[in-house]
């Protein structure tokens, strides 16, 4: 039997790699998509082979991740439950898609992942497999009773890794789980499972990797300018940039100024609530800037229509339905809404805050001659508002009359 495993080199997948080989008598191919994990990829291939993999495939997919997944999602203004910028969610369809392709090329019998039966990632991986390769078997060790009996908790996994010479970053003293990519880092489990625990406290400063604490950020603000074309950022401070370069640059700006940290209790797709801490420095800047240029260039009804679909779109990404017909249909609408979203946004970054400092566009729908409070607008007749209000008030008056007479 041959299995392609989504491998990160972290505690769970390192243990699972060895476990799959032993319990399925299988050849395990470890696959890791380079989507911006940076130093976490150092020595990954050697570690996978030492842990029992027959082969370790590491592929640079950062450009595809940024251009084909993150940017279309940001064009939609997606943000889950008003706080989460979907950093982990949007990475899974890319990884799973490539796993399916590798499984086909390697004549593998199955793909496997290290997502637990309580989490969202199991759904994300497996919905992609269902959409792209419905005949391919998916193995989820955390949903097997024999695996859970052997590893009832992270402490047993840490002990197993130590006994088998598998090096992992998690320890009994630092038991939280991390997931890093180009868009963000997420932290969960361990001490973070208590929603009353203060993850911004001084004793937790060492947990964060992408950003300084806002109180430790520079005392002087910094300005940054973002150029947009059809809803996508194409330049930072006048320098033309690919989607990957945009995110890399904004991550540095945001991290320097303590931007993009969120601590949330979210609703998982499987039904439970979970607490997560996230660093999304560049994404927070990009999301804010994109909205600013939209306010200047998007028609009101188009904006409100798109905004009404943001919760649905965000849920589809969060729940793993990237390769679904409904997400693709929404994306087509989003693309149309972004046709005139072009221009320049100037931002001020200061101690965890992103503050708009100006926006302009050749596609602007803002006309100061109409909007001005000084004198009469040349294209707006104020007397017209009388009839406008009277018509909109008619149904309210009729209800009031009825209620009084009743």
C-alpha positions, 0 to 999 in steps of 0.5 A: 500500500502507498499513502501520500501524507500531508506532512508539516514536520510538526508533532502530529504529522511526525508521529502519524508518519511513523504510525501509518507505516507500522499500522498499514504496512505502507510506503508513506510519501511525505508531502509538504507544500512550501506556502511560507513556513520559512525556517520550519522547512529547514531539515524537513526532508531529512526529518521525514526520511528519518521518521519513516517516509520513503520519499519527501516531496517539498514544493514551492507553491507560494506564488500560486497560494498568493495569486490563485487563493489569497488574492481572490479571497481578499477581493471578496472581502472575506472575513469569518465571523467578523474577525478571522482572515482565514489564513489556515482555511485558505491554505488547505484546498491548495495543499489537498489539490496538490496531494491528489495530483501527487497521489495520481502521479505516484500511483498511491492508494490513499492520501492521509492527513493529521487533522483531528476528528474535532477540527475543521481541517479534516473536512477541508482536506476531504471535501477537496478530495471528494471534489477532485478525486472521489475514488481516492481513499482518505485515511484520518488516523485521529478518527481511528480508535486504535490511534486515539487509544495509543495517543489520548493526548499530546503528552503521549505523542511527545513521549512517542516522538522522543522515544523514536528519535523524532525531533519536534518543537512542541514540549510539555512546557510549550504544548500549544499547536502552531500552523504557519503560512504566507498569510498568518500563524495560528496558535491553539490548544494547550494553555490557550484552551482557557478563553480567560487566559491572556495570550497578550501577557508578557509571559506569552511574548515569546509565542509570537513570531510575525509581529511585535506586541503593539506596545513595543512597536515604534513610537512614530507612525509609518506611511505605506501606499498600496496600488490596486488594479481590479481589486488586487494590490499590484504595488507597494510604495510605488514598486510593482509587486507580485501577489507573493511580494505584496504579502511578504512586504506587508508582513514586514510592515505589519509585523514591525508595527504590531498589526494583525493580532487577533484572539478569538473564540470561533464556531467550528464547522463540526459544531463546537467553539474553539479559541485561537490566536492569530497573527496576520500582519500583512493580511490585516493591512491588505484587507483594510486597504482593499476596503478603502479603495472599494469605498471610493470606486464601487457602486453602492448597490453592487457593494451592498450586494457583495457585502451581503454575500461576505458571510456566505463566501467566508463560511464556504472557505472556512468550511472547506468548500473552495472547490464547490460550484457555489464558491465558484459562482460567487467568485465570478460575481466577485470578479465582476464587482472588482472591475473598477476597484483601482487606485491608490490607498495611503495608510498610516501604521501605528502601534497595532492600528491601520489608519487611512491617510488618503485614497484616490482613483481615476475610477472614483465615484466621489464628486466633491462638487456634489458632496460638498456642504458649501453652496449648492451642488451643481448636479444635486437639487436639494428640493428633490429630497422632499418628494424622495422622503415623502415617498419613502415615508408613505408606508410608515405613515399608513402603518401609524394611522392604522395602529392609532385607529385600531 
